[in-house]
Amino acid sequence: MATYGGANYTNFKGVNFKNTAAIRLEMDGGFAGTIAVTPGTEANRQWYLPDMNGKFPIMGTFAVQLPTHTVGTTIESTAVTVAGIRSEDALIVFGNKGVTAGYGFSASTSKMLIAAEAGDGQIILTFRNEEATAYVERIYSYIATR
């Protein structure tokens, strides 16, 4: 039996979890996490963890709908629901090329993302627009880590 940080661990070798879609990790203090695999049509998977210390980030994409605004409304904020994110997370948000629903980028839809703040279960986005803007739906990507 191996010992790490004062705790004993069984020396597993070549473990094969059959018909299991998730591995649940439970820690002291009531914290728990799950590593899950969604069955699909893809081939078998193999993962390698990096040889480094640190935290695993969460990342993904989201679409945000921004309403029409008139001249004089220069700053607007909106919240986007993001599962798993917390207010203490470090956060990067960046716009993907293009928009959904066929709306092209133009002066009438050019709202600029000027701030992104992590919240519990959400990301608060702040935009700036200098002129009257039309309705637009944009796609953004995010990376958050603790």
C-alpha positions in Angstrom: 0.0 0.0 0.0 1.4 3.4 -1.0 1.3 6.5 1.3 0.8 10.0 0.0 0.4 13.0 2.2 -0.2 10.8 5.3 -3.0 8.8 3.6 -2.8 5.2 2.5 -3.7 4.2 -1.1 -4.2 0.8 -2.7 -1.6 0.2 -5.5 -3.9 -0.4 -8.4 -2.4 -1.6 -11.7 -4.2 -2.2 -15.0 -7.7 -1.4 -13.6 -10.4 -2.0 -16.1 -13.8 -0.4 -15.3 -16.3 -2.1 -17.5 -19.7 -0.6 -18.3 -18.9 2.4 -16.1 -19.5 5.9 -17.5 -18.2 7.8 -14.5 -15.6 7.7 -11.7 -16.7 9.6 -8.5 -14.0 11.2 -6.4 -14.9 12.2 -2.8 -12.7 14.3 -0.7 -12.6 15.4 3.0 -14.9 18.3 3.9 -17.8 17.0 1.7 -16.2 18.0 -1.6 -16.8 15.6 -4.5 -16.2 15.5 -8.2 -17.0 13.2 -11.1 -15.0 12.2 -14.2 -17.5 11.1 -16.8 -17.5 9.8 -20.3 -20.5 10.2 -22.6 -20.9 7.1 -24.8 -20.8 7.9 -28.4 -19.9 6.6 -31.8 -16.2 7.7 -31.5 -13.4 5.2 -31.0 -11.9 4.3 -27.7 -10.3 7.2 -25.8 -7.0 7.5 -24.0 -6.1 10.4 -21.8 -2.7 11.7 -20.5 -2.5 14.0 -17.6 0.2 16.7 -17.8 3.3 16.3 -15.8 2.7 19.5 -13.7 1.0 20.8 -10.6 -2.1 23.0 -10.7 -5.8 23.0 -11.2 -7.8 21.7 -14.1 -9.6 24.5 -16.0 -13.2 24.4 -17.2 -13.9 25.7 -20.7 -16.7 25.9 -23.2 -18.7 28.1 -25.5 -22.0 30.0 -25.1 -24.2 32.2 -27.2 -25.4 35.5 -25.9 -28.3 37.6 -27.3 -27.8 41.3 -27.2 -30.8 43.5 -27.7 -31.2 46.6 -29.9 -30.0 49.8 -28.3 -30.5 53.5 -29.2 -27.9 56.2 -29.3 -26.8 57.2 -25.8 -26.8 53.7 -24.3 -23.1 53.1 -24.3 -22.6 50.5 -21.6 -24.7 47.4 -21.1 -24.3 44.2 -19.0 -25.8 40.8 -19.1 -25.4 37.5 -17.3 -24.9 34.1 -19.0 -25.5 30.9 -17.1 -22.4 28.7 -17.0 -22.5 25.5 -15.0 -19.6 24.8 -12.8 -18.1 28.3 -12.7 -17.6 30.1 -9.3 -17.0 33.7 -8.4 -13.4 33.0 -7.3 -12.4 31.6 -10.7 -9.8 33.2 -12.9 -11.6 33.9 -16.2 -10.8 34.5 -19.9 -13.6 35.2 -22.4 -13.0 35.8 -26.1 -15.3 36.2 -29.1 -15.4 33.5 -31.7 -15.5 34.5 -35.4 -19.0 35.1 -36.6 -22.3 35.0 -35.0 -25.3 32.6 -34.8 -28.6 33.1 -36.5 -27.0 34.6 -39.7 -26.4 38.1 -38.2 -23.2 39.4 -39.7 -20.7 41.8 -38.0 -21.3 45.4 -39.0 -21.4 48.9 -37.4 -25.0 48.2 -36.4 -24.0 45.1 -34.4 -20.5 46.0 -33.2 -20.9 45.8 -29.5 -17.5 45.4 -27.9 -16.9 43.1 -25.0 -15.0 45.2 -22.4 -15.3 43.1 -19.2 -16.1 39.6 -18.1 -16.6 38.6 -14.4 -17.0 35.1 -13.0 -20.0 34.6 -10.7 -21.5 31.6 -9.0 -23.0 29.7 -12.0 -22.7 32.6 -14.4 -20.5 35.0 -16.3 -21.3 38.7 -16.2 -20.5 40.4 -19.5 -20.2 44.1 -20.0 -20.3 45.6 -23.5 -19.7 49.0 -25.0 -21.4 50.4 -28.0 -20.9 53.9 -29.4 -23.9 54.1 -31.7 -27.4 52.7 -32.2 -27.1 49.0 -32.5 -29.3 46.2 -33.9 -30.2 42.9 -32.2 -27.3 40.5 -32.4 -26.5 37.1 -31.1 -22.8 36.3 -30.6 -20.8 33.2 -29.7 -18.0 33.4 -27.1 -15.6 30.9 -25.6 -14.4 30.9 -22.0 -11.6 29.3 -19.9 -11.9 29.4 -16.1 -9.6 27.9 -13.5 -9.4 27.9 -9.7 
